[in-house]
């Protein structure tokens, strides 16, 4: 180590040459891409979603500040992130046929201003505001989140019932799935599954009780294993097939995507 530390450098730079300059583009692709009008529409939908969530977060912060009797103040990060998203919108629109429309005109023409009224107001006035009427896309992400939660929980329960040596926590996992099912209102396939769980849950839980002092891990009887597999299979099939009853909250986005093709 001593020999290495005293070795003279092979080369010692003494000046900076501009030809070695590297420009970094954090928000641009490394290679130039050409987007079709349909792809521009999809990208703009995603960017509007991001900006809408950002605006909602800032509005929520305003409301918290008012509750604390302080004047609402926009965060620096909100303005920076909002400006970045709008810049990306303009870059995206450069792929449209010339002449490229104004941003507000494009959002109106394709219907995004109706889906994201907060975004339209922010682009025009530069201020985050909430809406008196509930925007069409308000339930999209919560609904997608619940569907994903239901799918993942059911897949996990199915796998655990098949492969775990102990079924100690199966009843708890089933109760969590029941809670998610309960959050869906008026959807017949899920309501049937919910009632099925209600009818079997107590007896299933009792079947997992072991004698005091027993070293045996709780195991479900075979008929309850098969029943749980039937339930999880039904949930997974229902969510994966996306029947009409489960897509009502997604219909504004689905209609927009259909209009692009």
Backbone as CSV, one residue per row, in Angstrom:
resi,resn,N_x,N_y,N_z,CA_x,CA_y,CA_z,C_x,C_y,C_z
1,UNK,0.826,-1.202,0.000,0.000,0.000,0.000,0.861,1.253,0.000
2,UNK,1.987,1.194,0.740,2.864,2.362,0.804,3.451,2.665,-0.566
3,UNK,3.819,1.593,-1.300,4.399,1.783,-2.627,3.394,2.411,-3.573
4,UNK,2.140,1.968,-3.470,1.105,2.511,-4.346,0.863,3.978,-4.046
5,UNK,0.835,4.330,-2.774,0.510,5.702,-2.394,1.591,6.688,-2.806
6,UNK,2.812,6.225,-3.007,3.896,7.143,-3.379,4.199,7.116,-4.870
7,UNK,3.440,6.298,-5.619,3.673,6.229,-7.061,3.193,7.501,-7.737
8,UNK,4.009,8.021,-8.644,3.634,9.227,-9.369,2.499,8.927,-10.351
9,UNK,1.555,9.842,-10.530,0.473,9.615,-11.499,1.019,9.539,-12.914
10,UNK,0.391,8.701,-13.731,0.811,8.580,-15.124,0.551,9.864,-15.898
11,UNK,-0.547,10.529,-15.549,-0.891,11.761,-16.252,-1.604,12.684,-15.280
12,UNK,-1.279,13.945,-15.349,-1.903,14.912,-14.451,-2.560,16.003,-15.287
13,UNK,-3.912,16.012,-15.355,-4.580,17.025,-16.186,-4.322,18.426,-15.647
14,UNK,-4.091,19.337,-16.561,-3.811,20.707,-16.140,-4.809,21.704,-16.699
15,UNK,-5.703,21.245,-17.586,-6.677,22.169,-18.165,-7.943,21.402,-18.528
16,UNK,-9.056,22.113,-18.569,-10.332,21.505,-18.943,-10.601,21.774,-20.413
17,UNK,-10.937,20.731,-21.137,-11.257,20.865,-22.554,-12.759,20.683,-22.722
18,UNK,-13.421,21.657,-23.331,-14.880,21.641,-23.454,-15.395,20.461,-24.263
19,UNK,-14.532,19.871,-25.090,-15.013,18.757,-25.910,-15.332,17.519,-25.070
20,UNK,-14.872,17.515,-23.821,-15.178,16.395,-22.937,-16.456,16.633,-22.118
21,UNK,-17.133,17.728,-22.394,-18.349,18.056,-21.649,-19.435,17.010,-21.913
22,UNK,-20.146,16.654,-20.869,-21.250,15.697,-20.978,-22.532,16.388,-20.540
23,UNK,-23.531,16.375,-21.408,-24.830,16.941,-21.062,-25.745,15.825,-20.573
24,UNK,-26.400,16.089,-19.473,-27.276,15.083,-18.867,-28.721,15.540,-19.015
25,UNK,-29.547,14.673,-19.600,-30.970,14.947,-19.748,-31.733,13.953,-18.879
26,UNK,-32.197,14.435,-17.742,-32.879,13.549,-16.804,-34.254,13.130,-17.302
27,UNK,-34.899,13.975,-18.092,-36.285,13.728,-18.480,-36.438,13.329,-19.939
28,UNK,-35.334,13.160,-20.653,-35.412,12.814,-22.065,-34.833,11.424,-22.303
29,UNK,-35.345,10.711,-23.305,-34.756,9.405,-23.636,-33.370,9.572,-24.229
30,UNK,-32.551,8.533,-24.104,-31.198,8.598,-24.644,-31.211,8.646,-26.168
31,UNK,-32.150,7.948,-26.755,-32.248,7.935,-28.210,-33.514,8.666,-28.641
32,UNK,-33.447,9.389,-29.740,-34.651,10.081,-30.214,-35.728,9.076,-30.604
33,UNK,-36.945,9.360,-30.202,-38.070,8.487,-30.505,-39.111,9.265,-31.287
34,UNK,-39.846,8.551,-32.109,-40.987,9.183,-32.761,-42.252,8.523,-32.253
35,UNK,-43.163,9.329,-31.755,-44.418,8.818,-31.226,-45.541,9.087,-32.216
36,UNK,-46.405,8.109,-32.370,-47.603,8.319,-33.179,-48.583,9.185,-32.394
37,UNK,-49.630,9.640,-33.063,-50.641,10.457,-32.375,-51.293,9.683,-31.241
38,UNK,-51.497,8.370,-31.455,-52.080,7.539,-30.401,-51.137,7.439,-29.206
39,UNK,-49.854,7.278,-29.471,-48.876,7.191,-28.384,-48.748,8.516,-27.644
40,UNK,-48.857,9.613,-28.380,-48.850,10.926,-27.728,-50.038,11.035,-26.776
41,UNK,-51.199,10.587,-27.234,-52.389,10.628,-26.383,-52.221,9.813,-25.114
42,UNK,-51.637,8.623,-25.241,-51.404,7.777,-24.073,-50.427,8.437,-23.107
43,UNK,-49.356,9.005,-23.664,-48.359,9.658,-22.817,-48.961,10.878,-22.121
44,UNK,-49.787,11.618,-22.831,-50.415,12.795,-22.233,-51.401,12.395,-21.134
45,UNK,-52.076,11.268,-21.321,-52.956,10.754,-20.265,-52.150,10.472,-19.000
46,UNK,-50.998,9.840,-19.161,-50.143,9.530,-18.009,-49.629,10.804,-17.345
47,UNK,-49.214,11.764,-18.156,-48.681,13.012,-17.600,-49.772,13.807,-16.887
48,UNK,-50.973,13.812,-17.455,-52.089,14.490,-16.786,-52.404,13.820,-15.451
49,UNK,-52.325,12.497,-15.418,-52.560,11.774,-14.164,-51.531,12.173,-13.115
50,UNK,-50.267,12.248,-13.527,-49.206,12.635,-12.592,-49.420,14.052,-12.073
51,UNK,-49.749,14.964,-12.985,-49.941,16.353,-12.579,-51.170,16.497,-11.690
52,UNK,-52.219,15.752,-11.995,-53.435,15.810,-11.181,-53.159,15.339,-9.754
53,UNK,-52.414,14.253,-9.614,-52.063,13.760,-8.278,-51.208,14.777,-7.527
54,UNK,-50.316,15.426,-8.250,-49.465,16.448,-7.633,-50.305,17.628,-7.144
55,UNK,-51.264,18.049,-7.962,-52.138,19.163,-7.582,-52.983,18.783,-6.369
56,UNK,-53.510,17.574,-6.373,-54.335,17.129,-5.243,-53.528,17.114,-3.949
57,UNK,-52.273,16.696,-4.042,-51.420,16.690,-2.850,-51.191,18.109,-2.342
58,UNK,-50.996,19.053,-3.273,-50.777,20.438,-2.863,-52.047,21.042,-2.263
59,UNK,-53.195,20.729,-2.847,-54.467,21.217,-2.300,-54.682,20.661,-0.893
60,UNK,-54.351,19.391,-0.708,-54.466,18.794,0.626,-53.557,19.520,1.618
61,UNK,-52.372,19.888,1.174,-51.455,20.632,2.046,-52.037,22.001,2.392
62,UNK,-52.664,22.656,1.409,-53.337,23.929,1.679,-54.387,23.761,2.782
63,UNK,-55.179,22.705,2.658,-56.254,22.472,3.624,-55.691,22.236,5.023
64,UNK,-54.578,21.509,5.099,-53.941,21.278,6.398,-53.418,22.585,6.985
65,UNK,-52.859,23.436,6.134,-52.357,24.724,6.612,-53.495,25.596,7.136
66,UNK,-54.636,25.566,6.454,-55.786,26.352,6.906,-56.316,25.833,8.238
67,UNK,-56.297,24.512,8.419,-56.749,23.945,9.694,-55.854,24.398,10.847
68,UNK,-54.607,24.668,10.527,-53.659,25.110,11.551,-53.581,26.635,11.637
69,UNK,-54.561,27.303,10.983,-54.636,28.774,11.002,-53.379,29.429,10.448
70,UNK,-52.815,28.819,9.416,-51.679,29.434,8.730,-52.058,29.691,7.278
71,UNK,-51.433,30.684,6.689,-51.737,31.029,5.303,-51.227,29.940,4.364
72,UNK,-52.047,29.534,3.397,-51.605,28.504,2.451,-50.407,28.982,1.632
73,UNK,-49.387,28.164,1.577,-48.174,28.488,0.824,-47.813,27.294,-0.045
74,UNK,-47.601,27.559,-1.330,-47.185,26.488,-2.230,-45.759,26.057,-1.907
75,UNK,-45.526,24.771,-1.975,-44.173,24.272,-1.743,-43.319,24.480,-2.983
76,UNK,-42.029,24.675,-2.779,-41.111,24.837,-3.913,-41.090,23.590,-4.782
77,UNK,-41.192,22.436,-4.148,-41.150,21.186,-4.905,-42.369,21.056,-5.810
78,UNK,-43.513,21.588,-5.374,-44.712,21.518,-6.212,-44.508,22.295,-7.504
79,UNK,-44.027,23.524,-7.387,-43.821,24.333,-8.583,-42.789,23.690,-9.513
80,UNK,-41.733,23.152,-8.932,-40.682,22.538,-9.747,-41.197,21.294,-10.463
81,UNK,-41.865,20.429,-9.718,-42.361,19.193,-10.322,-43.467,19.476,-11.329
82,UNK,-44.326,20.447,-11.010,-45.381,20.809,-11.952,-44.815,21.337,-13.255
83,UNK,-43.792,22.184,-13.153,-43.158,22.734,-14.355,-42.489,21.636,-15.174
84,UNK,-41.890,20.665,-14.497,-41.241,19.558,-15.208,-42.256,18.738,-15.995
85,UNK,-43.409,18.475,-15.384,-44.433,17.684,-16.076,-44.966,18.446,-17.286
86,UNK,-45.193,19.739,-17.131,-45.687,20.532,-18.261,-44.638,20.588,-19.370
87,UNK,-43.369,20.703,-19.011,-42.307,20.662,-20.026,-42.343,19.347,-20.791
88,UNK,-42.573,18.267,-20.079,-42.649,16.957,-20.738,-43.870,16.875,-21.652
89,UNK,-44.944,17.558,-21.273,-46.119,17.607,-22.151,-45.780,18.299,-23.468
90,UNK,-45.088,19.422,-23.368,-44.711,20.147,-24.584,-43.774,19.312,-25.456
91,UNK,-42.826,18.627,-24.821,-41.919,17.766,-25.579,-42.683,16.643,-26.274
92,UNK,-43.647,16.102,-25.579,-44.451,15.022,-26.142,-45.251,15.515,-27.346
93,UNK,-45.788,16.715,-27.241,-46.618,17.248,-28.323,-45.815,17.594,-29.571
94,UNK,-44.507,17.667,-29.450,-43.675,17.925,-30.625,-43.767,16.801,-31.654
95,UNK,-44.270,15.648,-31.227,-44.416,14.515,-32.144,-45.709,14.591,-32.951
96,UNK,-46.577,15.545,-32.622,-47.833,15.683,-33.357,-47.578,16.320,-34.719
97,UNK,-48.472,16.075,-35.670,-48.321,16.724,-36.983,-48.322,18.244,-36.848
98,UNK,-47.555,18.890,-37.685,-47.484,20.347,-37.684,-48.730,20.917,-38.370
99,UNK,-49.222,22.077,-37.948,-48.741,22.864,-36.805,-49.202,22.254,-35.477
100,UNK,-48.311,22.283,-34.503,-48.621,21.722,-33.189,-49.598,22.648,-32.468
101,UNK,-50.703,22.114,-31.952,-51.676,22.977,-31.263,-51.143,23.471,-29.924
102,UNK,-51.802,24.485,-29.402,-51.502,24.921,-28.041,-51.880,23.802,-27.063
103,UNK,-51.193,23.771,-25.941,-51.421,22.703,-24.972,-52.880,22.656,-24.526
104,UNK,-53.432,23.827,-24.180,-54.827,23.851,-23.722,-55.777,23.367,-24.815
105,UNK,-55.498,23.772,-26.063,-56.360,23.362,-27.175,-56.292,21.854,-27.394
106,UNK,-55.099,21.296,-27.251,-54.952,19.846,-27.436,-55.726,19.086,-26.362
107,UNK,-55.595,19.527,-25.116,-56.297,18.844,-24.026,-57.805,18.904,-24.230
108,UNK,-58.295,20.047,-24.722,-59.728,20.166,-25.015,-60.134,19.244,-26.157
109,UNK,-59.325,19.217,-27.202,-59.682,18.472,-28.409,-59.778,16.972,-28.156
110,UNK,-58.861,16.443,-27.343,-58.852,14.988,-27.128,-59.684,14.570,-25.913
111,UNK,-60.153,15.532,-25.131,-61.009,15.208,-23.995,-60.306,15.105,-22.657
112,UNK,-59.016,15.405,-22.615,-58.290,15.294,-21.346,-58.650,16.412,-20.370
113,UNK,-59.049,17.558,-20.889,-59.433,18.648,-19.984,-60.696,18.285,-19.203
114,UNK,-61.573,17.488,-19.812,-62.780,17.049,-19.100,-62.444,15.997,-18.051
115,UNK,-61.456,15.150,-18.347,-61.053,14.117,-17.390,-60.246,14.703,-16.239
116,UNK,-59.471,15.743,-16.523,-58.579,16.323,-15.514,-58.785,17.842,-15.433
117,UNK,-59.919,18.289,-14.892,-60.176,19.735,-14.833,-59.158,20.492,-13.981
118,UNK,-58.616,19.859,-12.947,-57.592,20.529,-12.131,-56.365,20.862,-12.982
119,UNK,-56.015,19.929,-13.853,-54.849,20.128,-14.716,-55.089,21.300,-15.663
120,UNK,-56.279,21.358,-16.229,-56.597,22.454,-17.148,-56.491,23.803,-16.439
121,UNK,-57.057,23.887,-15.239,-57.005,25.147,-14.483,-55.563,25.511,-14.149
122,UNK,-54.772,24.520,-13.771,-53.380,24.787,-13.409,-52.584,25.279,-14.613
123,UNK,-52.807,24.670,-15.767,-52.071,25.081,-16.966,-52.433,26.510,-17.363
124,UNK,-53.700,26.864,-17.226,-54.150,28.198,-17.640,-53.775,29.260,-16.614
125,UNK,-54.013,28.948,-15.330,-53.852,29.973,-14.288,-52.613,29.781,-13.415
126,UNK,-52.016,28.598,-13.474,-50.803,28.369,-12.692,-51.037,28.142,-11.218
127,UNK,-52.282,27.866,-10.836,-52.591,27.676,-9.419,-53.276,26.333,-9.200
128,UNK,-52.926,25.645,-8.116,-53.606,24.386,-7.794,-54.940,24.662,-7.110
129,UNK,-56.010,24.135,-7.663,-57.336,24.333,-7.070,-58.062,23.001,-7.019
130,UNK,-59.022,22.913,-6.109,-59.866,21.730,-6.041,-61.145,21.994,-6.817
131,UNK,-61.875,20.934,-7.112,-63.093,21.041,-7.906,-64.322,20.874,-7.010
132,UNK,-65.368,21.625,-7.323,-66.621,21.460,-6.593,-67.279,20.133,-6.969
133,UNK,-67.224,19.786,-8.254,-67.761,18.509,-8.708,-66.632,17.484,-8.784
134,UNK,-66.977,16.244,-8.514,-65.980,15.170,-8.508,-65.541,14.860,-9.938
135,UNK,-64.251,15.030,-10.261,-63.784,14.746,-11.621,-63.965,13.278,-12.003
136,UNK,-64.058,13.039,-13.301,-64.347,11.689,-13.794,-63.274,10.676,-13.419
137,UNK,-62.026,11.133,-13.318,-60.919,10.209,-13.043,-60.608,10.074,-11.552
138,UNK,-61.442,10.647,-10.708,-61.143,10.688,-9.274,-61.003,9.296,-8.658
139,UNK,-61.831,8.360,-9.125,-61.848,7.026,-8.513,-60.944,6.026,-9.226
140,UNK,-60.260,6.460,-10.265,-59.507,5.516,-11.092,-58.410,4.807,-10.288
141,UNK,-57.511,5.569,-9.694,-56.386,4.952,-8.992,-56.808,4.210,-7.721
142,UNK,-57.735,4.756,-6.907,-58.203,3.957,-5.767,-58.822,2.627,-6.193
143,UNK,-59.571,2.656,-7.290,-60.221,1.426,-7.757,-59.184,0.427,-8.268
144,UNK,-58.242,0.909,-9.056,-57.161,0.042,-9.541,-56.388,-0.538,-8.355
145,UNK,-56.153,0.295,-7.346,-55.425,-0.165,-6.163,-56.158,-1.280,-5.436
146,UNK,-57.482,-1.136,-5.302,-58.267,-2.174,-4.624,-58.289,-3.472,-5.432
147,UNK,-58.423,-3.346,-6.737,-58.406,-4.546,-7.580,-57.066,-5.272,-7.465
148,UNK,-56.000,-4.504,-7.494,-54.673,-5.109,-7.377,-54.486,-5.754,-6.002
149,UNK,-54.954,-5.068,-4.967,-54.844,-5.614,-3.614,-55.607,-6.931,-3.497
150,UNK,-56.805,-6.954,-4.046,-57.624,-8.168,-3.991,-56.960,-9.312,-4.748
151,UNK,-56.392,-9.000,-5.892,-55.727,-10.024,-6.702,-54.497,-10.581,-5.988
152,UNK,-53.651,-9.692,-5.486,-52.402,-10.122,-4.851,-52.677,-10.897,-3.560
153,UNK,-53.619,-10.418,-2.754,-53.949,-11.121,-1.511,-54.488,-12.525,-1.793
154,UNK,-55.303,-12.644,-2.817,-55.871,-13.955,-3.158,-54.798,-14.894,-3.688
155,UNK,-53.901,-14.367,-4.496,-52.797,-15.195,-4.999,-51.904,-15.663,-3.852
156,UNK,-51.653,-14.760,-2.899,-50.812,-15.116,-1.757,-51.482,-16.176,-0.890
157,UNK,-52.778,-16.002,-0.634,-53.503,-16.983,0.179,-53.530,-18.344,-0.516
158,UNK,-53.764,-18.336,-1.797,-53.780,-19.588,-2.553,-52.435,-20.308,-2.441
159,UNK,-51.366,-19.562,-2.590,-50.029,-20.153,-2.508,-49.733,-20.660,-1.098
160,UNK,-50.132,-19.889,-0.081,-49.858,-20.287,1.303,-50.627,-21.548,1.690
161,UNK,-51.880,-21.631,1.282,-52.685,-22.813,1.615,-52.075,-24.070,0.996
162,UNK,-51.525,-23.915,-0.190,-50.948,-25.074,-0.881,-49.603,-25.497,-0.298
163,UNK,-48.786,-24.528,0.133,-47.384,-24.849,0.388,-46.902,-24.654,1.827
164,UNK,-47.599,-23.867,2.630,-47.103,-23.639,3.989,-47.354,-24.851,4.877
165,UNK,-46.405,-25.102,5.767,-46.566,-26.200,6.707,-47.486,-25.855,7.859
166,UNK,-47.730,-24.565,8.064,-48.633,-24.111,9.122,-49.687,-23.192,8.520
167,UNK,-50.924,-23.402,8.938,-52.027,-22.558,8.470,-52.470,-21.570,9.545
168,UNK,-51.552,-21.248,10.431,-51.871,-20.419,11.592,-52.506,-19.087,11.210
169,UNK,-52.027,-18.473,10.125,-52.487,-17.127,9.776,-53.469,-17.108,8.604
170,UNK,-53.933,-18.276,8.197,-54.836,-18.339,7.046,-56.143,-17.594,7.322
171,UNK,-56.683,-17.759,8.519,-57.943,-17.077,8.851,-57.771,-15.562,8.791
172,UNK,-56.639,-15.081,9.274,-56.378,-13.637,9.215,-56.284,-13.167,7.762
173,UNK,-55.581,-13.927,6.935,-55.463,-13.555,5.522,-56.832,-13.523,4.854
174,UNK,-57.663,-14.494,5.197,-59.006,-14.539,4.621,-59.837,-13.346,5.078
175,UNK,-59.657,-12.940,6.330,-60.416,-11.788,6.835,-59.999,-10.497,6.133
176,UNK,-58.717,-10.391,5.768,-58.252,-9.207,5.036,-58.891,-9.171,3.648
177,UNK,-58.950,-10.327,2.997,-59.616,-10.397,1.692,-61.085,-10.012,1.833
178,UNK,-61.711,-10.461,2.914,-63.115,-10.116,3.160,-63.294,-8.603,3.286
179,UNK,-62.373,-7.952,3.978,-62.460,-6.499,4.138,-62.357,-5.789,2.790
180,UNK,-61.466,-6.269,1.934,-61.333,-5.649,0.611,-62.591,-5.905,-0.218
181,UNK,-63.117,-7.125,-0.149,-64.365,-7.429,-0.856,-65.494,-6.509,-0.389
182,UNK,-65.508,-6.210,0.902,-66.567,-5.364,1.464,-66.495,-3.935,0.957
183,UNK,-65.324,-3.529,0.484,-65.183,-2.156,-0.013,-65.787,-1.981,-1.402
184,UNK,-66.087,-3.095,-2.077,-66.760,-3.039,-3.376,-68.264,-3.146,-3.135
185,UNK,-68.991,-2.142,-3.550,-70.428,-2.099,-3.292,-71.221,-2.449,-4.555
186,UNK,-72.198,-3.339,-4.377,-73.134,-3.625,-5.459,-72.571,-4.407,-6.625
187,UNK,-71.493,-5.157,-6.405,-70.907,-5.967,-7.478,-71.229,-7.430,-7.179
188,UNK,-72.149,-8.000,-7.936,-72.739,-9.300,-7.612,-71.716,-10.418,-7.434
189,UNK,-70.776,-10.629,-8.358,-69.837,-11.749,-8.174,-69.049,-11.650,-6.865
190,UNK,-68.658,-10.438,-6.496,-67.890,-10.258,-5.263,-68.788,-10.353,-4.033
191,UNK,-70.038,-9.928,-4.165,-70.981,-10.036,-3.044,-71.254,-11.500,-2.709
192,UNK,-71.342,-12.343,-3.736,-71.560,-13.779,-3.513,-70.374,-14.378,-2.761
193,UNK,-69.162,-14.010,-3.156,-67.965,-14.505,-2.471,-67.914,-14.009,-1.032
194,UNK,-68.317,-12.779,-0.835,-68.329,-12.205,0.517,-69.273,-12.987,1.429
195,UNK,-70.461,-13.305,0.932,-71.420,-14.073,1.734,-70.914,-15.493,1.986
196,UNK,-70.218,-16.052,1.023,-69.650,-17.390,1.189,-68.621,-17.405,2.320
197,UNK,-67.801,-16.364,2.381,-66.811,-16.262,3.461,-67.510,-16.089,4.806
198,UNK,-68.542,-15.269,4.838,-69.295,-15.064,6.080,-69.864,-16.384,6.607
199,UNK,-70.335,-17.212,5.698,-70.979,-18.469,6.103,-69.981,-19.501,6.630
200,UNK,-68.733,-19.399,6.219,-67.760,-20.445,6.564,-66.658,-20.001,7.516
201,UNK,-66.557,-18.704,7.766,-65.370,-18.196,8.461,-65.249,-18.725,9.893
202,UNK,-66.329,-18.689,10.651,-66.240,-19.090,12.062,-65.800,-20.542,12.207
203,UNK,-66.406,-21.420,11.430,-66.040,-22.834,11.522,-64.613,-23.071,11.040
204,UNK,-64.211,-22.332,10.016,-62.825,-22.460,9.542,-61.849,-22.046,10.638
205,UNK,-62.167,-20.960,11.316,-61.284,-20.478,12.381,-61.214,-21.485,13.526
206,UNK,-62.357,-22.086,13.862,-62.375,-23.094,14.928,-61.549,-24.321,14.555
207,UNK,-61.520,-24.637,13.272,-60.771,-25.824,12.836,-59.264,-25.647,12.993
208,UNK,-58.827,-24.405,13.195,-57.395,-24.132,13.351,-56.954,-24.089,14.814
209,UNK,-57.912,-24.223,15.721,-57.574,-24.201,17.148,-56.902,-25.519,17.523
210,UNK,-55.752,-25.423,18.173,-55.032,-26.626,18.620,-55.155,-26.766,20.128
211,UNK,-54.949,-27.970,20.603,-55.028,-28.214,22.038,-53.895,-27.488,22.759
212,UNK,-54.192,-27.042,23.965,-53.190,-26.316,24.749,-51.973,-27.208,24.996
213,UNK,-50.816,-26.648,24.726,-49.574,-27.391,24.913,-49.166,-28.225,23.719
214,UNK,-50.007,-28.283,22.711,-49.684,-29.080,21.531,-48.568,-28.419,20.733
215,UNK,-47.664,-29.236,20.243,-46.562,-28.729,19.427,-46.862,-28.827,17.934
216,UNK,-48.034,-29.323,17.614,-48.415,-29.456,16.212,-48.831,-28.101,15.644
217,UNK,-48.411,-27.843,14.423,-48.806,-26.607,13.755,-50.255,-26.722,13.284
218,UNK,-51.010,-25.619,13.368,-52.408,-25.661,12.914,-52.490,-26.005,11.424
219,UNK,-53.372,-26.933,11.111,-53.575,-27.345,9.723,-55.066,-27.373,9.415
220,UNK,-55.430,-26.823,8.277,-56.830,-26.856,7.871,-57.224,-28.252,7.402
221,UNK,-58.443,-28.666,7.709,-58.949,-29.908,7.113,-58.992,-29.784,5.591
222,UNK,-58.943,-30.908,4.927,-58.860,-30.915,3.462,-60.027,-30.181,2.814
223,UNK,-61.237,-30.320,3.396,-62.393,-29.683,2.750,-62.317,-28.161,2.837
224,UNK,-61.685,-27.635,3.903,-61.515,-26.184,3.981,-60.393,-25.702,3.058
225,UNK,-59.381,-26.529,2.894,-58.330,-26.190,1.922,-58.942,-26.063,0.533
226,UNK,-59.762,-27.033,0.164,-60.403,-27.002,-1.155,-61.359,-25.815,-1.282
227,UNK,-62.054,-25.516,-0.184,-62.981,-24.380,-0.226,-62.228,-23.066,-0.430
228,UNK,-61.127,-22.883,0.298,-60.339,-21.655,0.137,-59.788,-21.559,-1.281
229,UNK,-59.335,-22.664,-1.823,-58.826,-22.647,-3.198,-59.928,-22.273,-4.181
230,UNK,-61.145,-22.721,-3.908,-62.276,-22.327,-4.761,-62.529,-20.822,-4.660
231,UNK,-62.470,-20.297,-3.432,-62.708,-18.864,-3.220,-61.632,-18.037,-3.917
232,UNK,-60.375,-18.384,-3.679,-59.290,-17.596,-4.282,-59.318,-17.700,-5.803
233,UNK,-59.643,-18.882,-6.313,-59.737,-19.035,-7.771,-60.848,-18.144,-8.332
234,UNK,-61.969,-18.086,-7.626,-63.084,-17.252,-8.087,-62.717,-15.771,-8.060
235,UNK,-62.030,-15.357,-6.992,-61.614,-13.954,-6.896,-60.638,-13.612,-8.017
236,UNK,-59.636,-14.454,-8.191,-58.615,-14.197,-9.215,-59.249,-14.164,-10.603
237,UNK,-60.161,-15.083,-10.864,-60.827,-15.117,-12.172,-61.673,-13.871,-12.392
238,UNK,-62.404,-13.461,-11.348,-63.269,-12.283,-11.479,-62.458,-11.021,-11.742
239,UNK,-61.386,-10.847,-10.974,-60.576,-9.637,-11.129,-59.824,-9.656,-12.459
240,UNK,-59.288,-10.798,-12.825,-58.486,-10.883,-14.048,-59.326,-10.691,-15.308
241,UNK,-60.570,-11.143,-15.262,-61.424,-11.025,-16.448,-62.042,-9.637,-16.583
242,UNK,-61.980,-8.846,-15.512,-62.522,-7.483,-15.506,-63.927,-7.419,-16.110
243,UNK,-64.902,-8.012,-15.442,-66.282,-7.903,-15.934,-66.762,-6.458,-15.860
244,UNK,-67.847,-6.196,-16.537,-68.347,-4.822,-16.633,-68.583,-4.196,-15.262
245,UNK,-69.028,-5.019,-14.300,-69.313,-4.477,-12.968,-68.063,-3.912,-12.296
246,UNK,-66.892,-4.442,-12.668,-65.649,-4.007,-12.029,-64.948,-2.878,-12.779
247,UNK,-65.474,-2.489,-13.919,-64.763,-1.497,-14.733,-65.463,-0.147,-14.797
248,UNK,-66.527,0.018,-14.023,-67.259,1.289,-14.101,-66.362,2.473,-13.750
249,UNK,-65.557,2.330,-12.696,-64.669,3.428,-12.293,-63.533,3.631,-13.287
250,UNK,-63.285,2.631,-14.122,-62.205,2.726,-15.109,-62.701,3.218,-16.459
251,UNK,-64.018,3.316,-16.620,-64.588,3.594,-17.941,-64.134,4.918,-18.555
252,UNK,-63.948,6.011,-17.780,-63.472,7.241,-18.432,-62.115,7.062,-19.109
253,UNK,-61.191,6.407,-18.427,-59.872,6.182,-19.022,-59.965,5.212,-20.194
254,UNK,-60.776,4.169,-20.047,-60.916,3.186,-21.121,-61.556,3.817,-22.355
255,UNK,-62.536,4.695,-22.135,-63.182,5.377,-23.266,-62.191,6.297,-23.970
256,UNK,-61.352,6.968,-23.187,-60.349,7.852,-23.794,-59.370,7.051,-24.644
257,UNK,-58.895,5.931,-24.106,-57.937,5.103,-24.847,-58.575,4.561,-26.121
258,UNK,-59.844,4.162,-26.031,-60.541,3.660,-27.223,-60.669,4.738,-28.289
259,UNK,-60.831,5.981,-27.854,-60.992,7.078,-28.818,-59.705,7.379,-29.579
260,UNK,-58.572,6.904,-29.062,-57.294,7.178,-29.723,-57.065,6.268,-30.919
261,UNK,-57.722,5.117,-30.926,-57.453,4.124,-31.976,-58.483,4.201,-33.096
